[in-house]
Amino acid sequence: QVQLVESGGGLVQPGGSLRLSCAASGSIFSINAMGWYRQPPGKQRELVAVGRSGGIPNYADSVKGRFTISRDKNTVYLQMNSLKPEDTAVYYCKAEITAINNFRMRDYWGQGTQVTVSS
C-alpha cells in the first residue's frame, strides 16, 4: 500500500508565504516524478509544478518566479512566496510510483490541502 500525506496549507494574507509538504510512504520501489496540482473553487484541477528525477522542474506560467518545488527522498515540497488571492485552491500532491508488490508504475494522489489567500 502506498500513501501520500500532505501538510502545510492554511490561511495567509496576500504577499505572504506558505510551504506545503507531501510525504510518500508504504511499499515503494521507486518514484519517477512528484508534483503539485491545484483546484481553484469552481474550476478544474491544474498543474502547478512537477519535478522528475534528474530533470528540470516544470512550472505553470502563473507561478513561475514565486513557487519553488523541491524534493528530499520521498518527500516533495512546494515553497509558495508572494501569494495572491488567485492562488486560493485545494492543492494536491501527485507521484508516479512503482510499488513493490507489482512493480507497475502508476499515479498516486494525496488527499489535498486547502490554501486560502485573503486579507
MARZA-851097 format. One record per atom (N, C-alpha, C, O): chain; atom name; residue in one letter; x, y, z. Coordinates in nm, 3 decimals, padded with zeros to 5 digits. Example, Ala and Ser with C-alpha at 12.3 -4.5 7.8 and 13.67 -1.06 7.14 Angstrom:
BEGIN
chaine; atome; residu; px; py; pz
A; N; A; 01.319; -00.569; 00.780
A; CA; A; 01.230; -00.450; 00.780
A; C; A; 01.320; -00.330; 00.780
A; O; A; 01.424; -00.332; 00.846
A; N; S; 01.285; -00.225; 00.708
A; CA; S; 01.367; -00.106; 00.714
A; C; S; 01.290; 00.003; 00.787
A; O; S; 01.341; 00.114; 00.804
***
This chain:
BEGIN
chaine; atome; residu; px; py; pz
A; N; Q; 00.084; -00.119; 00.000
A; CA; Q; 00.000; 00.000; 00.000
A; C; Q; 00.088; 00.124; 00.000
A; O; Q; 00.185; 00.133; 00.075
A; N; V; 00.052; 00.219; -00.084
A; CA; V; 00.125; 00.344; -00.094
A; C; V; 00.034; 00.460; -00.053
A; O; V; -00.082; 00.465; -00.091
A; N; Q; 00.089; 00.550; 00.026
A; CA; Q; 00.013; 00.667; 00.069
A; C; Q; 00.091; 00.794; 00.048
A; O; Q; 00.214; 00.796; 00.059
A; N; L; 00.018; 00.901; 00.016
A; CA; L; 00.075; 01.035; 00.010
A; C; L; 00.001; 01.120; 00.113
A; O; L; -00.121; 01.129; 00.111
A; N; V; 00.077; 01.182; 00.202
A; CA; V; 00.017; 01.263; 00.307
A; C; V; 00.071; 01.405; 00.297
A; O; V; 00.191; 01.428; 00.303
A; N; E; -00.022; 01.499; 00.280
A; CA; E; 00.014; 01.639; 00.262
A; C; E; -00.004; 01.716; 00.392
A; O; E; -00.081; 01.677; 00.480
A; N; S; 00.070; 01.826; 00.402
A; CA; S; 00.055; 01.916; 00.515
A; C; S; 00.103; 02.055; 00.475
A; O; S; 00.174; 02.071; 00.376
A; N; G; 00.064; 02.154; 00.554
A; CA; G; 00.117; 02.288; 00.534
A; C; G; 00.022; 02.391; 00.480
A; O; G; 00.059; 02.508; 00.469
A; N; G; -00.100; 02.353; 00.446
A; CA; G; -00.195; 02.450; 00.396
A; C; G; -00.245; 02.541; 00.507
A; O; G; -00.214; 02.521; 00.624
A; N; G; -00.324; 02.641; 00.467
A; CA; G; -00.381; 02.732; 00.565
A; C; G; -00.423; 02.863; 00.504
A; O; G; -00.434; 02.876; 00.382
A; N; L; -00.448; 02.959; 00.591
A; CA; L; -00.490; 03.093; 00.551
A; C; L; -00.371; 03.188; 00.561
A; O; L; -00.300; 03.191; 00.661
A; N; V; -00.349; 03.264; 00.455
A; CA; V; -00.238; 03.358; 00.453
A; C; V; -00.282; 03.485; 00.383
A; O; V; -00.368; 03.482; 00.295
A; N; Q; -00.222; 03.597; 00.422
A; CA; Q; -00.255; 03.724; 00.357
A; C; Q; -00.183; 03.738; 00.224
A; O; Q; -00.078; 03.677; 00.204
A; N; P; -00.238; 03.816; 00.134
A; CA; P; -00.169; 03.840; 00.006
A; C; P; -00.027; 03.890; 00.031
A; O; P; -00.002; 03.974; 00.117
A; N; G; 00.066; 03.836; -00.048
A; CA; G; 00.207; 03.868; -00.032
A; C; G; 00.280; 03.776; 00.064
A; O; G; 00.402; 03.781; 00.074
A; N; G; 00.206; 03.693; 00.133
A; CA; G; 00.266; 03.602; 00.230
A; C; G; 00.321; 03.475; 00.167
A; O; G; 00.320; 03.458; 00.045
A; N; S; 00.368; 03.387; 00.254
A; CA; S; 00.431; 03.263; 00.209
A; C; S; 00.374; 03.143; 00.284
A; O; S; 00.331; 03.153; 00.399
A; N; L; 00.376; 03.030; 00.216
A; CA; L; 00.343; 02.902; 00.277
A; C; L; 00.433; 02.796; 00.217
A; O; L; 00.482; 02.809; 00.105
A; N; R; 00.455; 02.691; 00.294
A; CA; R; 00.532; 02.577; 00.244
A; C; R; 00.449; 02.451; 00.262
A; O; R; 00.409; 02.415; 00.373
A; N; L; 00.423; 02.384; 00.150
A; CA; L; 00.350; 02.258; 00.152
A; C; L; 00.448; 02.142; 00.150
A; O; L; 00.554; 02.149; 00.089
A; N; S; 00.409; 02.034; 00.219
A; CA; S; 00.490; 01.912; 00.219
A; C; S; 00.401; 01.794; 00.181
A; O; S; 00.282; 01.793; 00.209
A; N; C; 00.462; 01.697; 00.116
A; CA; C; 00.391; 01.574; 00.080
A; C; C; 00.488; 01.458; 00.095
A; O; C; 00.590; 01.451; 00.026
A; N; A; 00.455; 01.368; 00.186
A; CA; A; 00.541; 01.254; 00.213
A; C; A; 00.478; 01.126; 00.159
A; O; A; 00.363; 01.094; 00.188
A; N; A; 00.555; 01.053; 00.079
A; CA; A; 00.511; 00.924; 00.027
A; C; A; 00.565; 00.814; 00.116
A; O; A; 00.680; 00.817; 00.158
A; N; S; 00.480; 00.716; 00.145
A; CA; S; 00.522; 00.605; 00.230
A; C; S; 00.455; 00.477; 00.184
A; O; S; 00.360; 00.479; 00.106
A; N; G; 00.507; 00.365; 00.236
A; CA; G; 00.447; 00.237; 00.203
A; C; G; 00.541; 00.152; 00.120
A; O; G; 00.663; 00.165; 00.127
A; N; S; 00.480; 00.065; 00.040
A; CA; S; 00.557; -00.033; -00.037
A; C; S; 00.607; 00.028; -00.167
A; O; S; 00.559; -00.004; -00.276
A; N; I; 00.706; 00.116; -00.154
A; CA; I; 00.757; 00.191; -00.269
A; C; I; 00.887; 00.129; -00.319
A; O; I; 00.982; 00.111; -00.243
A; N; F; 00.890; 00.098; -00.447
A; CA; F; 01.014; 00.053; -00.510
A; C; F; 01.092; 00.172; -00.565
A; O; F; 01.213; 00.184; -00.543
A; N; S; 01.022; 00.260; -00.635
A; CA; S; 01.087; 00.380; -00.689
A; C; S; 00.983; 00.487; -00.715
A; O; S; 00.864; 00.459; -00.733
A; N; I; 01.031; 00.612; -00.718
A; CA; I; 00.947; 00.726; -00.750
A; C; I; 01.006; 00.797; -00.871
A; O; I; 01.121; 00.840; -00.868
A; N; N; 00.928; 00.810; -00.978
A; CA; N; 00.977; 00.872; -01.100
A; C; N; 00.960; 01.023; -01.095
A; O; N; 01.053; 01.097; -01.129
A; N; A; 00.846; 01.068; -01.054
A; CA; A; 00.818; 01.211; -01.051
A; C; A; 00.725; 01.243; -00.935
A; O; A; 00.643; 01.162; -00.895
A; N; M; 00.740; 01.365; -00.884
A; CA; M; 00.649; 01.413; -00.780
A; C; M; 00.613; 01.557; -00.816
A; O; M; 00.697; 01.633; -00.865
A; N; G; 00.489; 01.593; -00.791
A; CA; G; 00.447; 01.726; -00.827
A; C; G; 00.324; 01.772; -00.752
A; O; G; 00.269; 01.702; -00.668
A; N; W; 00.285; 01.894; -00.786
A; CA; W; 00.171; 01.957; -00.721
A; C; W; 00.070; 02.006; -00.825
A; O; W; 00.107; 02.060; -00.929
A; N; Y; -00.054; 01.985; -00.793
A; CA; Y; -00.166; 02.035; -00.873
A; C; Y; -00.257; 02.114; -00.780
A; O; Y; -00.247; 02.102; -00.658
A; N; R; -00.345; 02.194; -00.837
A; CA; R; -00.440; 02.266; -00.754
A; C; R; -00.574; 02.276; -00.825
A; O; R; -00.583; 02.272; -00.948
A; N; Q; -00.678; 02.290; -00.744
A; CA; Q; -00.812; 02.305; -00.799
A; C; Q; -00.877; 02.426; -00.733
A; O; Q; -00.923; 02.417; -00.619
A; N; P; -00.881; 02.539; -00.804
A; CA; P; -00.948; 02.657; -00.751
A; C; P; -01.099; 02.635; -00.741
A; O; P; -01.151; 02.546; -00.809
A; N; P; -01.169; 02.711; -00.660
A; CA; P; -01.314; 02.695; -00.647
A; C; P; -01.384; 02.707; -00.782
A; O; P; -01.365; 02.806; -00.853
A; N; G; -01.465; 02.609; -00.816
A; CA; G; -01.543; 02.611; -00.938
A; C; G; -01.464; 02.588; -01.066
A; O; G; -01.517; 02.604; -01.176
A; N; K; -01.337; 02.549; -01.053
A; CA; K; -01.254; 02.528; -01.172
A; C; K; -01.196; 02.388; -01.173
A; O; K; -01.207; 02.313; -01.076
A; N; Q; -01.133; 02.354; -01.285
A; CA; Q; -01.073; 02.222; -01.298
A; C; Q; -00.934; 02.218; -01.233
A; O; Q; -00.870; 02.322; -01.214
A; N; R; -00.892; 02.099; -01.202
A; CA; R; -00.758; 02.080; -01.145
A; C; R; -00.653; 02.116; -01.250
A; O; R; -00.669; 02.085; -01.368
A; N; E; -00.546; 02.183; -01.206
A; CA; E; -00.441; 02.227; -01.297
A; C; E; -00.304; 02.200; -01.239
A; O; E; -00.286; 02.190; -01.117
A; N; L; -00.207; 02.187; -01.329
A; CA; L; -00.070; 02.166; -01.287
A; C; L; -00.014; 02.293; -01.224
A; O; L; -00.035; 02.403; -01.274
A; N; V; 00.058; 02.275; -01.113
A; CA; V; 00.132; 02.385; -01.052
A; C; V; 00.281; 02.368; -01.079
A; O; V; 00.345; 02.458; -01.133
A; N; A; 00.335; 02.254; -01.042
A; CA; A; 00.478; 02.229; -01.061
A; C; A; 00.502; 02.079; -01.053
A; O; A; 00.434; 02.009; -00.978
A; N; V; 00.598; 02.032; -01.129
A; CA; V; 00.634; 01.891; -01.125
A; C; V; 00.782; 01.876; -01.146
A; O; V; 00.842; 01.949; -01.226
A; N; G; 00.842; 01.783; -01.075
A; CA; G; 00.983; 01.756; -01.089
A; C; G; 01.007; 01.608; -01.113
A; O; G; 00.951; 01.524; -01.043
A; N; R; 01.089; 01.578; -01.212
A; CA; R; 01.123; 01.439; -01.242
A; C; R; 01.266; 01.413; -01.199
A; O; R; 01.350; 01.503; -01.197
A; N; S; 01.292; 01.288; -01.165
A; CA; S; 01.425; 01.251; -01.119
A; C; S; 01.529; 01.289; -01.224
A; O; S; 01.522; 01.246; -01.339
A; N; G; 01.626; 01.370; -01.185
A; CA; G; 01.732; 01.410; -01.276
A; C; G; 01.693; 01.514; -01.378
A; O; G; 01.773; 01.547; -01.465
A; N; G; 01.570; 01.567; -01.369
A; CA; G; 01.524; 01.663; -01.468
A; C; G; 01.504; 01.802; -01.411
A; O; G; 01.519; 01.824; -01.291
A; N; I; 01.470; 01.895; -01.499
A; CA; I; 01.443; 02.032; -01.460
A; C; I; 01.295; 02.045; -01.424
A; O; I; 01.211; 01.997; -01.500
A; N; P; 01.262; 02.107; -01.313
A; CA; P; 01.121; 02.121; -01.276
A; C; P; 01.043; 02.201; -01.379
A; O; P; 01.097; 02.289; -01.446
A; N; N; 00.916; 02.168; -01.391
A; CA; N; 00.826; 02.238; -01.482
A; C; N; 00.722; 02.312; -01.398
A; O; N; 00.660; 02.254; -01.309
A; N; Y; 00.703; 02.441; -01.428
A; CA; Y; 00.609; 02.524; -01.353
A; C; Y; 00.500; 02.580; -01.443
A; O; Y; 00.523; 02.607; -01.561
A; N; A; 00.382; 02.598; -01.386
A; CA; A; 00.279; 02.674; -01.456
A; C; A; 00.325; 02.818; -01.469
A; O; A; 00.391; 02.871; -01.380
A; N; D; 00.289; 02.883; -01.578
A; CA; D; 00.331; 03.021; -01.601
A; C; D; 00.286; 03.112; -01.487
A; O; D; 00.356; 03.207; -01.452
A; N; S; 00.172; 03.084; -01.431
A; CA; S; 00.114; 03.170; -01.327
A; C; S; 00.193; 03.169; -01.197
A; O; S; 00.175; 03.258; -01.113
A; N; V; 00.279; 03.070; -01.178
A; CA; V; 00.353; 03.061; -01.051
A; C; V; 00.504; 03.075; -01.069
A; O; V; 00.578; 03.076; -00.971
A; N; K; 00.550; 03.086; -01.191
A; CA; K; 00.694; 03.098; -01.216
A; C; K; 00.751; 03.220; -01.144
A; O; K; 00.695; 03.329; -01.149
A; N; G; 00.864; 03.198; -01.078
A; CA; G; 00.928; 03.306; -01.005
A; C; G; 00.874; 03.326; -00.864
A; O; G; 00.933; 03.399; -00.785
A; N; R; 00.763; 03.261; -00.833
A; CA; R; 00.704; 03.275; -00.699
A; C; R; 00.705; 03.142; -00.621
A; O; R; 00.723; 03.140; -00.500
A; N; F; 00.686; 03.031; -00.693
A; CA; F; 00.680; 02.900; -00.629
A; C; F; 00.806; 02.821; -00.664
A; O; F; 00.862; 02.836; -00.772
A; N; T; 00.850; 02.737; -00.569
A; CA; T; 00.966; 02.652; -00.592
A; C; T; 00.934; 02.511; -00.543
A; O; T; 00.894; 02.492; -00.428
A; N; I; 00.954; 02.414; -00.630
A; CA; I; 00.935; 02.274; -00.593
A; C; I; 01.071; 02.215; -00.561
A; O; I; 01.170; 02.244; -00.628
A; N; S; 01.074; 02.131; -00.458
A; CA; S; 01.197; 02.061; -00.422
A; C; S; 01.159; 01.924; -00.366
A; O; S; 01.044; 01.898; -00.331
A; N; R; 01.260; 01.840; -00.359
A; CA; R; 01.233; 01.702; -00.314
A; C; R; 01.349; 01.651; -00.231
A; O; R; 01.466; 01.677; -00.262
A; N; D; 01.316; 01.579; -00.127
A; CA; D; 01.415; 01.513; -00.044
A; C; D; 01.369; 01.369; -00.025
A; O; D; 01.279; 01.343; 00.055
A; N; K; 01.430; 01.279; -00.096
A; CA; K; 01.394; 01.136; -00.093
A; C; K; 01.245; 01.120; -00.131
A; O; K; 01.208; 01.148; -00.245
A; N; N; 01.163; 01.078; -00.039
A; CA; N; 01.023; 01.050; -00.070
A; C; N; 00.929; 01.163; -00.030
A; O; N; 00.808; 01.143; -00.020
A; N; T; 00.984; 01.282; -00.007
A; CA; T; 00.902; 01.397; 00.031
A; C; T; 00.924; 01.509; -00.070
A; O; T; 01.037; 01.542; -00.105
A; N; V; 00.813; 01.566; -00.115
A; CA; V; 00.820; 01.680; -00.206
A; C; V; 00.763; 01.802; -00.136
A; O; V; 00.668; 01.793; -00.058
A; N; Y; 00.824; 01.916; -00.164
A; CA; Y; 00.785; 02.041; -00.101
A; C; Y; 00.745; 02.143; -00.209
A; O; Y; 00.791; 02.137; -00.323
A; N; L; 00.659; 02.234; -00.169
A; CA; L; 00.625; 02.346; -00.255
A; C; L; 00.634; 02.472; -00.171
A; O; L; 00.550; 02.497; -00.086
A; N; Q; 00.738; 02.551; -00.196
A; CA; Q; 00.755; 02.679; -00.131
A; C; Q; 00.680; 02.783; -00.213
A; O; Q; 00.710; 02.804; -00.330
A; N; M; 00.583; 02.848; -00.151
A; CA; M; 00.499; 02.944; -00.220
A; C; M; 00.521; 03.082; -00.160
A; O; M; 00.490; 03.106; -00.043
A; N; N; 00.576; 03.173; -00.240
A; CA; N; 00.601; 03.310; -00.196
A; C; N; 00.514; 03.407; -00.275
A; O; N; 00.458; 03.372; -00.379
A; N; S; 00.504; 03.528; -00.225
A; CA; S; 00.427; 03.633; -00.292
A; C; S; 00.289; 03.583; -00.333
A; O; S; 00.246; 03.600; -00.447
A; N; L; 00.222; 03.522; -00.240
A; CA; L; 00.092; 03.460; -00.270
A; C; L; -00.012; 03.564; -00.305
A; O; L; -00.013; 03.675; -00.251
A; N; K; -00.099; 03.526; -00.398
A; CA; K; -00.205; 03.613; -00.447
A; C; K; -00.341; 03.547; -00.419
A; O; K; -00.349; 03.425; -00.402
A; N; P; -00.447; 03.627; -00.414
A; CA; P; -00.580; 03.567; -00.392
A; C; P; -00.614; 03.459; -00.495
A; O; P; -00.684; 03.363; -00.463
A; N; E; -00.565; 03.475; -00.618
A; CA; E; -00.595; 03.376; -00.721
A; C; E; -00.520; 03.245; -00.701
A; O; E; -00.543; 03.148; -00.774
A; N; D; -00.431; 03.239; -00.604
A; CA; D; -00.366; 03.113; -00.569
A; C; D; -00.453; 03.029; -00.475
A; O; D; -00.418; 02.915; -00.444
A; N; T; -00.565; 03.083; -00.431
A; CA; T; -00.656; 03.010; -00.344
A; C; T; -00.707; 02.885; -00.416
A; O; T; -00.762; 02.894; -00.525
A; N; A; -00.689; 02.771; -00.353
A; CA; A; -00.728; 02.643; -00.414
A; C; A; -00.702; 02.530; -00.315
A; O; A; -00.640; 02.549; -00.210
A; N; V; -00.752; 02.413; -00.351
A; CA; V; -00.709; 02.291; -00.284
A; C; V; -00.588; 02.240; -00.360
A; O; V; -00.594; 02.220; -00.481
A; N; Y; -00.479; 02.218; -00.289
A; CA; Y; -00.354; 02.174; -00.351
A; C; Y; -00.337; 02.024; -00.327
A; O; Y; -00.350; 01.974; -00.216
A; N; Y; -00.308; 01.955; -00.437
A; CA; Y; -00.292; 01.810; -00.434
A; C; Y; -00.149; 01.771; -00.475
A; O; Y; -00.092; 01.829; -00.568
A; N; C; -00.096; 01.676; -00.406
A; CA; C; 00.031; 01.616; -00.441
A; C; C; 00.006; 01.494; -00.529
A; O; C; -00.088; 01.419; -00.505
A; N; K; 00.090; 01.475; -00.630
A; CA; K; 00.082; 01.356; -00.714
A; C; K; 00.221; 01.296; -00.732
A; O; K; 00.319; 01.369; -00.748
A; N; A; 00.229; 01.165; -00.731
A; CA; A; 00.357; 01.098; -00.751
A; C; A; 00.341; 00.980; -00.845
A; O; A; 00.242; 00.907; -00.839
A; N; E; 00.439; 00.962; -00.931
A; CA; E; 00.445; 00.845; -01.019
A; C; E; 00.532; 00.742; -00.947
A; O; E; 00.654; 00.757; -00.938
A; N; I; 00.467; 00.639; -00.896
A; CA; I; 00.536; 00.544; -00.809
A; C; I; 00.524; 00.403; -00.861
A; O; I; 00.418; 00.359; -00.906
A; N; T; 00.637; 00.332; -00.854
A; CA; T; 00.637; 00.189; -00.879
A; C; T; 00.632; 00.119; -00.744
A; O; T; 00.721; 00.135; -00.660
A; N; A; 00.527; 00.041; -00.725
A; CA; A; 00.510; -00.027; -00.597
A; C; A; 00.583; -00.160; -00.597
A; O; A; 00.600; -00.223; -00.701
A; N; I; 00.625; -00.202; -00.478
A; CA; I; 00.700; -00.327; -00.464
A; C; I; 00.614; -00.448; -00.497
A; O; I; 00.664; -00.548; -00.549
A; N; N; 00.485; -00.441; -00.467
A; CA; N; 00.402; -00.561; -00.477
A; C; N; 00.376; -00.604; -00.622
A; O; N; 00.353; -00.722; -00.647
A; N; N; 00.380; -00.511; -00.717
A; CA; N; 00.351; -00.550; -00.854
A; C; N; 00.448; -00.489; -00.956
A; O; N; 00.440; -00.523; -01.074
A; N; F; 00.538; -00.403; -00.913
A; CA; F; 00.638; -00.340; -01.000
A; C; F; 00.575; -00.271; -01.121
A; O; F; 00.630; -00.269; -01.230
A; N; R; 00.459; -00.214; -01.097
A; CA; R; 00.393; -00.133; -01.201
A; C; R; 00.388; 00.011; -01.156
A; O; R; 00.354; 00.040; -01.041
A; N; M; 00.422; 00.103; -01.245
A; CA; M; 00.419; 00.245; -01.213
A; C; M; 00.279; 00.300; -01.237
A; O; M; 00.217; 00.273; -01.341
A; N; R; 00.230; 00.376; -01.143
A; CA; R; 00.101; 00.442; -01.158
A; C; R; 00.101; 00.571; -01.078
A; O; R; 00.191; 00.594; -00.996
A; N; D; 00.001; 00.654; -01.102
A; CA; D; -00.011; 00.780; -01.028
A; C; D; -00.082; 00.757; -00.896
A; O; D; -00.182; 00.686; -00.886
A; N; Y; -00.026; 00.823; -00.792
A; CA; Y; -00.090; 00.825; -00.662
A; C; Y; -00.114; 00.972; -00.626
A; O; Y; -00.034; 01.059; -00.657
A; N; W; -00.228; 00.997; -00.559
A; CA; W; -00.266; 01.132; -00.521
A; C; W; -00.279; 01.144; -00.370
A; O; W; -00.317; 01.050; -00.300
A; N; G; -00.246; 01.263; -00.321
A; CA; G; -00.271; 01.295; -00.183
A; C; G; -00.416; 01.337; -00.163
A; O; G; -00.493; 01.344; -00.259
A; N; Q; -00.452; 01.363; -00.038
A; CA; Q; -00.591; 01.394; -00.005
A; C; Q; -00.626; 01.540; -00.029
A; O; Q; -00.743; 01.577; -00.030
A; N; G; -00.526; 01.622; -00.050
A; CA; G; -00.550; 01.764; -00.075
A; C; G; -00.537; 01.847; 00.051
A; O; G; -00.571; 01.801; 00.160
A; N; T; -00.488; 01.970; 00.035
A; CA; T; -00.477; 02.063; 00.146
A; C; T; -00.522; 02.201; 00.098
A; O; T; -00.482; 02.246; -00.010
A; N; Q; -00.603; 02.268; 00.178
A; CA; Q; -00.660; 02.395; 00.139
A; C; Q; -00.561; 02.509; 00.162
A; O; Q; -00.501; 02.521; 00.269
A; N; V; -00.545; 02.591; 00.060
A; CA; V; -00.468; 02.715; 00.071
A; C; V; -00.562; 02.831; 00.039
A; O; V; -00.622; 02.835; -00.068
A; N; T; -00.575; 02.922; 00.131
A; CA; T; -00.661; 03.038; 00.113
A; C; T; -00.578; 03.164; 00.130
A; O; T; -00.514; 03.185; 00.233
A; N; V; -00.579; 03.248; 00.026
A; CA; V; -00.505; 03.374; 00.030
A; C; V; -00.608; 03.487; 00.036
A; O; V; -00.680; 03.512; -00.060
A; N; S; -00.612; 03.553; 00.149
A; CA; S; -00.715; 03.655; 00.169
A; C; S; -00.673; 03.749; 00.280
A; O; S; -00.605; 03.711; 00.375
A; N; S; -00.715; 03.875; 00.265
A; CA; S; -00.687; 03.972; 00.370
A; C; S; -00.805; 03.980; 00.468
A; O; S; -00.801; 04.057; 00.564
***
